[in-house]
Amino acid sequence: MRIGPFEMTDPLPQLDEPHALVMLRPWVDVGNVGTIVMSRLERHLDAVEIGKLARPGNFYDFTRYRPVISMQEGIRDVTIPNSFIHACKRDGARDLMLFHLLEPHAFGEDFAEGVTEVLRSMQVKRYSLIGSMYDAVPHTRPLMVTGSVQGPESEQQVKAAKVEESTYEGPTTIMYIANRFAVEHQMETASMIVHLPQYVQLEEDYSGAARLLESLSVLYSLPDNLVDHKKGKAQYDEITQALDSNPRLKEVVKQLERHYDSKPSQEPTPEETPLAPEVERFLKELDEDFSST
């Protein structure tokens, strides 16, 4: 059956006012944090695929999201990039829908409206965007998660999940239309974005994934074994060791630590310490270097 541009299974599972967890690649998926988190949720919760775009080429430029050739029992097979929807019905816990989305290159409004049609058809209770972004934060401190949760007991949920209020202003994605739709239709909304050290830029940041899963575990009573700190700790330990051979970066990290420790939400310093101009220049240079590669 079709719901907007999505081809859905028939019959669809009967979910009880599910919450939708949405990750959007590549917009808020630096360090592949959203991808790692969504894949773990799909695997550990035995989520089943219930939908995907019927014609992904209507929205995606396949010179930017490349199809992949693989061999299946001696026969060549082509995997076409797509957006997928999974569902998980849980006993004694909130039912979940998992949206593993690729950001569209064309007809973005139609894509976002198609997602909202699915939300409405499945009577989704809360729409939650999850992901990651780079920030001027040190890898030697607990990673910060910012965002918001709206709905009953939202204040307690935010505090328990250690989510700080987001103050972001700037470029966004056309998928914000889906968020606006949710608000207009009295649907609860949430966002949880983990902030990763800008100077690290790992292909897969497992510390970021673990931190985001911690917040999600509080909200959704997820299994403890989903949160794995070992891989992330090993990655960040290697970075700490490498600082001895890079005095300039070592000083930058010290400045970021002082800035982090002085934030109002931290103790004991009541006023936030600004970053030194040379640190801001260094981080800007990093952005320019990564943008040119």
RODO-2510 file (C-alpha; in nm, 4 decimals, decimal comma):
residues 293
     n   res          X          Y          Z
     1     m     0,0000     0,0000     0,0000
     2     r     0,1122     0,3566    -0,0631
     3     i     0,1200     0,6427     0,1860
     4     g     0,2419     0,9461    -0,0037
     5     p     0,5738     0,8538    -0,1693
     6     f     0,6305     0,5577     0,0663
     7     e     0,5509     0,1981    -0,0194
     8     m     0,4243     0,0411     0,3030
     9     t     0,3635    -0,3186     0,4014
    10     d     0,0065    -0,4447     0,3994
    11     p    -0,1196    -0,5009     0,6591
    12     l     0,0663    -0,2525     0,8763
    13     p     0,1388    -0,3480     1,2381
    14     q    -0,1058    -0,2192     1,4973
    15     l     0,0948     0,0235     1,7107
    16     d    -0,0370     0,2003     2,0196
    17     e     0,0315     0,5754     1,9821
    18     p     0,3956     0,5137     1,8856
    19     h     0,6808     0,7592     1,9152
    20     a     0,8814     0,8222     1,5980
    21     l     1,2609     0,8424     1,6237
    22     v     1,3998     1,0138     1,3151
    23     m     1,7595     1,0343     1,1992
    24     l     1,8504     1,2402     0,8927
    25     r     2,1662     1,1689     0,6990
    26     p     2,3925     1,3557     0,6359
    27     w     2,2510     1,6757     0,7938
    28     v     2,2727     1,5797     1,1628
    29     d     2,4721     1,2585     1,1381
    30     v     2,8346     1,3658     1,1821
    31     g     3,0500     1,0812     1,3075
    32     n     2,7702     0,8525     1,1817
    33     v     2,6190     0,8770     1,5303
    34     g     2,2572     0,8664     1,4138
    35     t     2,3332     0,5765     1,1809
    36     i     2,5013     0,3769     1,4584
    37     v     2,2207     0,4466     1,7048
    38     m     1,9428     0,3632     1,4595
    39     s     2,1132     0,0414     1,3480
    40     r     2,1527    -0,0732     1,7095
    41     l     1,7908     0,0035     1,7871
    42     e     1,6698    -0,1820     1,4782
    43     r     1,8821    -0,4856     1,5644
    44     h     1,8330    -0,5076     1,9407
    45     l     1,4607    -0,4315     1,9384
    46     d     1,3887    -0,6733     1,6526
    47     a     1,2371    -0,3909     1,4515
    48     v     1,0736    -0,4877     1,1220
    49     e     1,0833    -0,2857     0,8017
    50     i     0,7399    -0,1498     0,7188
    51     g     0,8128     0,1055     0,4485
    52     k     1,0527     0,2693     0,2048
    53     l     1,0356     0,5184    -0,0792
    54     a     0,8696     0,3630    -0,3823
    55     r     1,0773     0,5765    -0,6233
    56     p     1,3859     0,7097    -0,4412
    57     g     1,5124     0,8622    -0,7675
    58     n     1,2362     1,1214    -0,7414
    59     f     1,4201     1,2736    -0,4454
    60     y     1,7843     1,1669    -0,4682
    61     d     2,0717     1,2489    -0,7014
    62     f     2,2454     0,9142    -0,7514
    63     t     2,5728     1,0869    -0,8423
    64     r     2,5780     1,2072    -0,4784
    65     y     2,4240     0,9046    -0,3057
    66     r     2,5843     0,6275    -0,5091
    67     p     2,4153     0,2913    -0,5747
    68     v     2,6340    -0,0016    -0,4654
    69     i     2,7077    -0,3221    -0,6583
    70     s     2,7528    -0,6432    -0,4613
    71     m     2,7760    -1,0140    -0,5428
    72     q     2,4911    -1,2352    -0,4217
    73     e     2,5607    -1,6046    -0,4838
    74     g     2,7639    -1,5187    -0,7921
    75     i     2,5068    -1,2726    -0,9282
    76     r     2,5594    -0,8967    -0,9360
    77     d     2,3038    -0,7034    -0,7346
    78     v     2,2534    -0,3275    -0,7101
    79     t     2,1491    -0,1594    -0,3858
    80     i     1,9804     0,1751    -0,4465
    81     p     2,0052     0,4404    -0,1699
    82     n     1,6711     0,4805     0,0008
    83     s     1,4917     0,5937     0,3160
    84     f     1,3466     0,3234     0,5390
    85     i     1,0845     0,3018     0,8122
    86     h     1,0944     0,0300     1,0788
    87     a     0,8485    -0,0499     1,3560
    88     c     0,8906    -0,2083     1,6958
    89     k     0,5963    -0,3235     1,9075
    90     r     0,7044    -0,3678     2,2710
    91     d     0,5352    -0,5289     2,5678
    92     g     0,5163    -0,2955     2,8659
    93     a     0,6970    -0,0123     2,6878
    94     r     0,6298     0,2549     2,4276
    95     d     0,5915     0,1283     2,0681
    96     l     0,8457     0,2880     1,8361
    97     m     0,8780     0,3792     1,4711
    98     l     1,2325     0,4290     1,3421
    99     f     1,2805     0,6590     1,0425
   100     h     1,6219     0,6095     0,8801
   101     l     1,6095     0,8985     0,6308
   102     l     1,8394     1,0351     0,3633
   103     e     1,8014     1,4084     0,3132
   104     p     1,6427     1,4803    -0,0273
   105     h     1,8208     1,6649    -0,3085
   106     a     1,4987     1,7542    -0,4923
   107     f     1,1279     1,7978    -0,4142
   108     g     1,2134     1,8423    -0,0476
   109     e     0,8685     1,9729     0,0429
   110     d     0,7049     1,6636    -0,1094
   111     f     0,9446     1,4388     0,0798
   112     a     0,8749     1,6094     0,4130
   113     e     0,5016     1,6049     0,3513
   114     g     0,5268     1,2336     0,2689
   115     v     0,6890     1,1684     0,6048
   116     t     0,4132     1,3643     0,7779
   117     e     0,1482     1,1573     0,5971
   118     v     0,3025     0,8448     0,7483
   119     l     0,3090     1,0060     1,0941
   120     r    -0,0582     1,0931     1,0662
   121     s    -0,1610     0,7535     0,9278
   122     m     0,0197     0,5685     1,2070
   123     q    -0,1215     0,8049     1,4733
   124     v     0,2252     0,8909     1,6014
   125     k     0,2213     1,0497     1,9479
   126     r     0,5674     1,2112     1,9405
   127     y     0,8074     1,3076     1,6601
   128     s     1,1713     1,3055     1,7749
   129     l     1,4757     1,4075     1,5716
   130     i     1,8023     1,2520     1,6898
   131     g     2,1566     1,3038     1,5665
   132     s     2,4893     1,4785     1,6130
   133     m     2,6753     1,7971     1,5274
   134     y     3,0270     1,9334     1,5668
   135     d     3,0924     2,1928     1,8349
   136     a     3,3743     2,3638     2,0240
   137     v     3,3789     2,1014     2,2996
   138     p     3,6653     1,8908     2,4408
   139     h     3,6770     1,5130     2,4081
   140     t     3,7946     1,4994     2,7713
   141     r     3,4574     1,5998     2,9166
   142     p     3,1131     1,4329     2,9107
   143     l     2,9518     1,4949     2,5731
   144     m     2,6627     1,7386     2,5815
   145     v     2,3182     1,6628     2,4380
   146     t     2,0962     1,9579     2,3495
   147     g     1,7387     1,9717     2,2316
   148     s     1,3936     1,9757     2,3778
   149     v     1,1069     1,7527     2,4791
   150     q     0,7470     1,8725     2,4686
   151     g     0,4584     1,6914     2,6274
   152     p     0,3458     1,5568     2,9661
   153     e     0,6223     1,5381     3,2251
   154     s     0,8626     1,6885     2,9699
   155     e     1,0597     1,8804     3,2333
   156     q     1,1288     1,5649     3,4342
   157     q     1,2165     1,3710     3,1181
   158     v     1,4658     1,6332     3,0006
   159     k     1,6334     1,6434     3,3414
   160     a     1,6547     1,2651     3,3677
   161     a     1,7930     1,2321     3,0143
   162     k     2,0448     1,5149     3,0761
   163     v     1,9312     1,7121     2,7714
   164     e     2,0156     2,0814     2,7733
   165     e     1,7969     2,3398     2,6005
   166     s     1,9087     2,4098     2,2464
   167     t     1,9906     2,7695     2,1497
   168     y     2,0908     2,6914     1,7901
   169     e     2,0119     2,9448     1,5185
   170     g     2,1267     2,9044     1,1614
   171     p     2,0890     2,6841     0,8525
   172     t     1,8490     2,3960     0,8860
   173     t     1,6898     2,1248     0,6737
   174     i     1,3691     2,1185     0,4734
   175     m     1,2653     1,8353     0,7059
   176     y     1,1802     2,1049     0,9609
   177     i     0,8465     2,1108     0,7784
   178     a     0,7710     1,7736     0,9407
   179     n     0,8417     1,9206     1,2834
   180     r     0,6117     2,2139     1,2103
   181     f     0,3410     1,9747     1,0951
   182     a     0,3697     1,7801     1,4204
   183     v     0,3230     2,0962     1,6269
   184     e     0,0246     2,2071     1,4196
   185     h    -0,1432     1,8721     1,4785
   186     q    -0,0885     1,8691     1,8552
   187     m     0,1776     1,6025     1,8249
   188     e     0,4516     1,6068     2,0879
   189     t     0,7958     1,6927     1,9516
   190     a     1,1478     1,6308     2,0717
   191     s     1,5052     1,6660     1,9543
   192     m     1,8262     1,5243     2,0947
   193     i     2,1528     1,6254     1,9295
   194     v     2,4857     1,5200     2,0781
   195     h     2,7746     1,7668     2,0397
   196     l     3,1032     1,6149     1,9200
   197     p     3,4552     1,7670     1,9408
   198     q     3,5107     1,9635     1,6237
   199     y     3,8840     1,8875     1,6068
   200     v     3,8350     1,5086     1,6109
   201     q     3,5888     1,4326     1,3273
   202     l     3,5943     1,0527     1,3466
   203     e     3,4245     0,8561     1,0716
   204     e     3,2361     0,6647     1,3422
   205     d     3,2205     0,8324     1,6824
   206     y     3,1202     0,5632     1,9308
   207     s     3,1336     0,7971     2,2308
   208     g     2,8725     1,0133     2,0632
   209     a     2,6556     0,7090     1,9928
   210     a     2,6819     0,5890     2,3532
   211     r     2,5934     0,9329     2,4912
   212     l     2,2875     0,9655     2,2672
   213     l     2,1729     0,6146     2,3574
   214     e     2,2002     0,7074     2,7262
   215     s     1,9430     0,9822     2,6776
   216     l     1,7170     0,7625     2,4680
   217     s     1,7404     0,4818     2,7236
   218     v     1,6023     0,7114     2,9936
   219     l     1,3077     0,8155     2,7778
   220     y     1,2241     0,4730     2,6348
   221     s     1,3383     0,2112     2,8880
   222     l     1,5865     0,0616     2,6429
   223     p     1,8075    -0,2387     2,7298
   224     d     2,1267    -0,1508     2,9202
   225     n     2,3438    -0,3451     2,6746
   226     l     2,2606    -0,0942     2,4004
   227     v     2,4947     0,1603     2,5626
   228     d     2,8546     0,0570     2,4916
   229     h     3,1181     0,2965     2,6259
   230     k     3,4225     0,0762     2,5541
   231     k     3,4723     0,1558     2,1849
   232     g     3,4280     0,5281     2,2377
   233     k     3,6626     0,5365     2,5355
   234     a     3,9304     0,3575     2,3334
   235     q     3,8933     0,6091     2,0497
   236     y     3,9157     0,9131     2,2769
   237     d     4,2046     0,7629     2,4779
   238     e     4,4042     0,7412     2,1531
   239     i     4,3316     1,1081     2,0854
   240     t     4,4515     1,2033     2,4347
   241     q     4,7763     1,0137     2,3790
   242     a     4,8280     1,1858     2,0439
   243     l     4,8070     1,5313     2,2040
   244     d     5,1639     1,5010     2,3353
   245     s     5,2940     1,5163     1,9779
   246     n     5,0767     1,8171     1,8878
   247     p     5,1401     2,1061     2,1325
   248     r     4,9118     2,3452     1,9451
   249     l     4,6145     2,1098     1,9628
   250     k     4,6947     2,0276     2,3253
   251     e     4,6636     2,3958     2,4156
   252     v     4,3379     2,4199     2,2188
   253     v     4,1954     2,1295     2,4197
   254     k     4,2941     2,3004     2,7463
   255     q     4,1140     2,6174     2,6338
   256     l     3,8055     2,4144     2,5405
   257     e     3,8128     2,2456     2,8811
   258     r     3,8172     2,5825     3,0582
   259     h     3,5329     2,7046     2,8370
   260     y     3,3294     2,3875     2,9034
   261     d     3,3892     2,3955     3,2800
   262     s     3,2809     2,7600     3,3062
   263     k     2,9396     2,7176     3,1466
   264     p     2,6479     2,8200     3,3725
   265     s     2,5212     2,4625     3,3911
   266     q     2,8536     2,3536     3,5330
   267     e     3,0119     2,4222     3,8702
   268     p     3,1694     2,6139     4,0258
   269     t     3,2284     2,9128     3,7951
   270     p     2,9144     3,1248     3,7464
   271     e     3,0252     3,3037     3,4302
   272     e     3,1187     3,1432     3,0984
   273     t     3,4787     3,1932     2,9877
   274     p     3,5052     3,2992     2,6209
   275     l     3,7286     3,1066     2,3839
   276     a     4,0595     3,2708     2,3005
   277     p     4,0741     3,4214     1,9470
   278     e     4,3536     3,1825     1,8457
   279     v     4,1371     2,8860     1,9432
   280     e     3,8461     3,0153     1,7367
   281     r     4,0837     3,0678     1,4410
   282     f     4,2164     2,7136     1,4801
   283     l     3,8665     2,5632     1,4796
   284     k     3,7698     2,7754     1,1787
   285     e     4,0761     2,6483     0,9935
   286     l     3,9697     2,2917     1,0745
   287     d     3,6258     2,3582     0,9268
   288     e     3,7800     2,4978     0,6107
   289     d     4,0199     2,2022     0,5797
   290     f     3,7415     1,9441     0,6139
   291     s     3,5117     2,1363     0,3801
   292     s     3,7754     2,1340     0,1056
   293     t     3,8299     1,7553     0,1215
***
